[in-house]
Amino acid sequence: MTKVDLVTRISNTTKVDEPDVLLIVESFMAIVKDSLTKKENVYLRGFGTFEVKHRAEKTARNISQGTNLIVPAHNVPAFKPSKVFEDKIDSAVK
């Protein structure tokens, strides 16, 4: 599903015009990005948590060239689904 598909489905479900829904979806994404940039997690009860995870420095291997390289420590955005969300996916896939 793409952002356009998401906006269309929300618009059809809520009967809100697509440009308004697009503005809301883009605002949501901007707020999540801004919060994670400030290292603030975003908790959505029943859905999940957007959080920042720290990755430590590590040594990686370039197999094609046979060399080692150092991957510096860095932060990455992550999403952790709620238990309710995981259970719903698990029961739907079976």
PyRosetta script that sets phi, psi and omega in degrees:
from pyrosetta import init, pose_from_sequence

init()
pose = pose_from_sequence("MTKVDLVTRISNTTKVDEPDVLLIVESFMAIVKDSLTKKENVYLRGFGTFEVKHRAEKTARNISQGTNLIVPAHNVPAFKPSKVFEDKIDSAVK")
pose.set_psi(1, 134.4)
pose.set_omega(1, 178.1)
pose.set_phi(2, -99.3)
pose.set_psi(2, 174.1)
pose.set_omega(2, 178.4)
pose.set_phi(3, -61.8)
pose.set_psi(3, -38.7)
pose.set_omega(3, 178.6)
pose.set_phi(4, -62.6)
pose.set_psi(4, -42.8)
pose.set_omega(4, 177.4)
pose.set_phi(5, -61.7)
pose.set_psi(5, -43.0)
pose.set_omega(5, 179.5)
pose.set_phi(6, -61.8)
pose.set_psi(6, -46.8)
pose.set_omega(6, -179.9)
pose.set_phi(7, -61.8)
pose.set_psi(7, -42.2)
pose.set_omega(7, 179.9)
pose.set_phi(8, -63.3)
pose.set_psi(8, -44.9)
pose.set_omega(8, -179.6)
pose.set_phi(9, -65.6)
pose.set_psi(9, -41.3)
pose.set_omega(9, 177.9)
pose.set_phi(10, -64.7)
pose.set_psi(10, -42.0)
pose.set_omega(10, 179.6)
pose.set_phi(11, -61.8)
pose.set_psi(11, -43.4)
pose.set_omega(11, 179.5)
pose.set_phi(12, -66.7)
pose.set_psi(12, -36.9)
pose.set_omega(12, -179.0)
pose.set_phi(13, -72.6)
pose.set_psi(13, -41.6)
pose.set_omega(13, -174.0)
pose.set_phi(14, -97.1)
pose.set_psi(14, -10.2)
pose.set_omega(14, -176.6)
pose.set_phi(15, 62.1)
pose.set_psi(15, 27.0)
pose.set_omega(15, 174.5)
pose.set_phi(16, -96.9)
pose.set_psi(16, 141.9)
pose.set_omega(16, -178.3)
pose.set_phi(17, -58.7)
pose.set_psi(17, 144.0)
pose.set_omega(17, -177.3)
pose.set_phi(18, -58.4)
pose.set_psi(18, -41.2)
pose.set_omega(18, 178.3)
pose.set_phi(19, -60.2)
pose.set_psi(19, -36.0)
pose.set_omega(19, 178.4)
pose.set_phi(20, -68.9)
pose.set_psi(20, -41.9)
pose.set_omega(20, 178.7)
pose.set_phi(21, -64.9)
pose.set_psi(21, -41.9)
pose.set_omega(21, 178.0)
pose.set_phi(22, -58.9)
pose.set_psi(22, -43.5)
pose.set_omega(22, 178.3)
pose.set_phi(23, -61.1)
pose.set_psi(23, -41.6)
pose.set_omega(23, -179.9)
pose.set_phi(24, -66.5)
pose.set_psi(24, -45.8)
pose.set_omega(24, -179.2)
pose.set_phi(25, -63.2)
pose.set_psi(25, -45.4)
pose.set_omega(25, 179.3)
pose.set_phi(26, -65.8)
pose.set_psi(26, -35.7)
pose.set_omega(26, 176.3)
pose.set_phi(27, -64.9)
pose.set_psi(27, -42.1)
pose.set_omega(27, 177.7)
pose.set_phi(28, -58.8)
pose.set_psi(28, -47.9)
pose.set_omega(28, -179.1)
pose.set_phi(29, -63.6)
pose.set_psi(29, -39.7)
pose.set_omega(29, 179.3)
pose.set_phi(30, -65.2)
pose.set_psi(30, -39.7)
pose.set_omega(30, 180.0)
pose.set_phi(31, -67.8)
pose.set_psi(31, -40.9)
pose.set_omega(31, 177.7)
pose.set_phi(32, -62.5)
pose.set_psi(32, -46.4)
pose.set_omega(32, 178.9)
pose.set_phi(33, -60.4)
pose.set_psi(33, -44.0)
pose.set_omega(33, -179.3)
pose.set_phi(34, -63.9)
pose.set_psi(34, -42.2)
pose.set_omega(34, 179.0)
pose.set_phi(35, -63.4)
pose.set_psi(35, -45.0)
pose.set_omega(35, 180.0)
pose.set_phi(36, -66.4)
pose.set_psi(36, -33.2)
pose.set_omega(36, 175.7)
pose.set_phi(37, -61.5)
pose.set_psi(37, -33.4)
pose.set_omega(37, 177.8)
pose.set_phi(38, -88.4)
pose.set_psi(38, 8.9)
pose.set_omega(38, -178.3)
pose.set_phi(39, 60.1)
pose.set_psi(39, 33.8)
pose.set_omega(39, 175.0)
pose.set_phi(40, -104.5)
pose.set_psi(40, 122.8)
pose.set_omega(40, 177.3)
pose.set_phi(41, -71.6)
pose.set_psi(41, 153.4)
pose.set_omega(41, 177.0)
pose.set_phi(42, -114.9)
pose.set_psi(42, 115.0)
pose.set_omega(42, -177.2)
pose.set_phi(43, -103.0)
pose.set_psi(43, 124.1)
pose.set_omega(43, 176.3)
pose.set_phi(44, -121.1)
pose.set_psi(44, 101.7)
pose.set_omega(44, -175.1)
pose.set_phi(45, -57.0)
pose.set_psi(45, 132.0)
pose.set_omega(45, -179.8)
pose.set_phi(46, 83.1)
pose.set_psi(46, -7.4)
pose.set_omega(46, -179.6)
pose.set_phi(47, -118.5)
pose.set_psi(47, -60.3)
pose.set_omega(47, 178.7)
pose.set_phi(48, 159.9)
pose.set_psi(48, -169.0)
pose.set_omega(48, -176.6)
pose.set_phi(49, -127.7)
pose.set_psi(49, 129.5)
pose.set_omega(49, 169.7)
pose.set_phi(50, -92.7)
pose.set_psi(50, 127.8)
pose.set_omega(50, -175.9)
pose.set_phi(51, -143.7)
pose.set_psi(51, 167.5)
pose.set_omega(51, 176.2)
pose.set_phi(52, -106.0)
pose.set_psi(52, 128.2)
pose.set_omega(52, 177.2)
pose.set_phi(53, -112.1)
pose.set_psi(53, 141.3)
pose.set_omega(53, 179.4)
pose.set_phi(54, -94.9)
pose.set_psi(54, 130.1)
pose.set_omega(54, 175.1)
pose.set_phi(55, -106.7)
pose.set_psi(55, 124.7)
pose.set_omega(55, -179.1)
pose.set_phi(56, -73.2)
pose.set_psi(56, 161.9)
pose.set_omega(56, 175.6)
pose.set_phi(57, -63.2)
pose.set_psi(57, 141.8)
pose.set_omega(57, 179.4)
pose.set_phi(58, -147.4)
pose.set_psi(58, 163.2)
pose.set_omega(58, 176.1)
pose.set_phi(59, -98.5)
pose.set_psi(59, 127.7)
pose.set_omega(59, 178.7)
pose.set_phi(60, -115.1)
pose.set_psi(60, 164.4)
pose.set_omega(60, -177.8)
pose.set_phi(61, -122.3)
pose.set_psi(61, 128.7)
pose.set_omega(61, 173.1)
pose.set_phi(62, -90.7)
pose.set_psi(62, 101.9)
pose.set_omega(62, -172.9)
pose.set_phi(63, -65.2)
pose.set_psi(63, -39.6)
pose.set_omega(63, -175.9)
pose.set_phi(64, -66.7)
pose.set_psi(64, -32.9)
pose.set_omega(64, 179.9)
pose.set_phi(65, -101.6)
pose.set_psi(65, -10.0)
pose.set_omega(65, 179.6)
pose.set_phi(66, 68.7)
pose.set_psi(66, 31.4)
pose.set_omega(66, -178.6)
pose.set_phi(67, -119.2)
pose.set_psi(67, 160.7)
pose.set_omega(67, 174.5)
pose.set_phi(68, -103.6)
pose.set_psi(68, 149.2)
pose.set_omega(68, 174.0)
pose.set_phi(69, -142.7)
pose.set_psi(69, 155.6)
pose.set_omega(69, -179.4)
pose.set_phi(70, -96.3)
pose.set_psi(70, 124.2)
pose.set_omega(70, 173.8)
pose.set_phi(71, -96.5)
pose.set_psi(71, 116.6)
pose.set_omega(71, -176.7)
pose.set_phi(72, -67.9)
pose.set_psi(72, 160.2)
pose.set_omega(72, 176.1)
pose.set_phi(73, -62.5)
pose.set_psi(73, 143.1)
pose.set_omega(73, -179.5)
pose.set_phi(74, -158.5)
pose.set_psi(74, 164.9)
pose.set_omega(74, 177.7)
pose.set_phi(75, -105.5)
pose.set_psi(75, 143.0)
pose.set_omega(75, 178.7)
pose.set_phi(76, -132.1)
pose.set_psi(76, 144.3)
pose.set_omega(76, 174.7)
pose.set_phi(77, -74.5)
pose.set_psi(77, 148.3)
pose.set_omega(77, -179.6)
pose.set_phi(78, -145.2)
pose.set_psi(78, 157.3)
pose.set_omega(78, 175.8)
pose.set_phi(79, -125.1)
pose.set_psi(79, 129.0)
pose.set_omega(79, 177.7)
pose.set_phi(80, -116.8)
pose.set_psi(80, 112.0)
pose.set_omega(80, -179.2)
pose.set_phi(81, -68.9)
pose.set_psi(81, 151.4)
pose.set_omega(81, 177.9)
pose.set_phi(82, -72.8)
pose.set_psi(82, 165.1)
pose.set_omega(82, 179.1)
pose.set_phi(83, -60.7)
pose.set_psi(83, -40.8)
pose.set_omega(83, 179.3)
pose.set_phi(84, -61.4)
pose.set_psi(84, -43.9)
pose.set_omega(84, 179.3)
pose.set_phi(85, -63.6)
pose.set_psi(85, -47.4)
pose.set_omega(85, 179.7)
pose.set_phi(86, -60.3)
pose.set_psi(86, -43.2)
pose.set_omega(86, 179.7)
pose.set_phi(87, -63.2)
pose.set_psi(87, -40.0)
pose.set_omega(87, 180.0)
pose.set_phi(88, -64.6)
pose.set_psi(88, -43.2)
pose.set_omega(88, 178.8)
pose.set_phi(89, -65.7)
pose.set_psi(89, -43.6)
pose.set_omega(89, -178.0)
pose.set_phi(90, -61.3)
pose.set_psi(90, -44.1)
pose.set_omega(90, -178.6)
pose.set_phi(91, -72.3)
pose.set_psi(91, -29.3)
pose.set_omega(91, -179.1)
pose.set_phi(92, -75.8)
pose.set_psi(92, -31.1)
pose.set_omega(92, -176.8)
pose.set_phi(93, -78.9)
pose.set_psi(93, -25.2)
pose.set_omega(93, -177.3)
pose.set_phi(94, -69.3)
pose.dump_pdb("model.pdb")
